[in-house]
Amino acid sequence: MRETAGDGNKIVIVYAITLLAVAFNLRPMISTVSPLLPDITADLQLSKTLAGASVTIPVLCFGIFSFLVPKLSKLIHPELLMTISLGFLAVGGVARSFATGPGLFFFATFVIGVAIAVSNVLVPLLIRVKYARQVALMVGLYSVMLSLGPVIAVAVSRPLAAVPAGELLTGWRFAAGFWALIVAVVLVVWVPVA
């Protein structure tokens, strides 16, 4: 069966929407920690230094691991690398929500930071490759989604923490884990689209 121009346009649009959904999810798992930090600190019995580190670790990951992405994208196809990155982001988010002590919490935070650092570089790279004629539009939309994600995450963190979600995921755990679920949904959509 031959692909028509209309089919090609639909694929381009669906890919763009999915890529922008990825961009939307590149900050919430970090920004949701700040409003939940008092609860996390009390639950995991973190010192003030460790509590500060929970916000600092992802930022350090951005600075360290972003430089590796161009080399990685030569070894691994960028779309596959994005799939792997989204997988780690979702797993890291889930692991952090179930952390019962500082060790797993910080390891999961590190995984989240690395996954976001990789994705931060990949989304603009894929925009340049796939949308060479609409780079300005797509970069503008990417910037909007990148800014919108953390704003919404911060706004809904406390209300989500108040949701009675069962014995395993309550309070900050549900609020933080919610974003891992959203990333998992985006990953499920991304795989066939990519």
C-alpha positions, 0 to 999 in steps of 0.5 A: 500500500502506497503512502499518500502525502496526507499520511506523510503529513499525519506522521510529521504532525504526530511525531512533532506532538510526541516530541513536544510531549517529551519536552514537556516532561523534561523538568517536572520530576526535578521541579516537583521536589522543591514544594515537596522537600519538607515532606521528603526530608521528614520522611527520609530523615535527611539533613539540610545538606542532603535535602539541598543535594536532592535539588542540586544533583540533577543540575550537576548531571546536566552540566556533566552528561550533556557533553557526552550526548553528541558522542553517544548519538554517533554510536546509538541512533538518536531516536533509540537513545531517546527511548532509552533515556525516557525508559531510565527517566520513568524507572528512576521516577518510580524508584525514587517514589518507592525509596525508603532511605536516602541511598535509593532516593539519591541514586534514583535522583541521579538516574533522573538527572542523567536521563534528563541531561541526555534528553535535553540535548536530543530533543533539539537535535531531533528537531533540527534533523526532522524539521529543518524547514520549521526549526524556528517554530519547533524550537519555539514550541519546544521552549514553551513546553519546556517552561510549561512542564515545571510550572504545572508540576509545581502548581499541582505537587501539593494537591497531588500529595493530598490524594489518597492513593493507597498504602504504598504511594501516599503524600510526596511519593504519589506526587513525585511518582505521578510524573513517572507515570506520565513519562511512561505514557509518553514512552509508550507513545514515543516507541511506535512513533519513533 
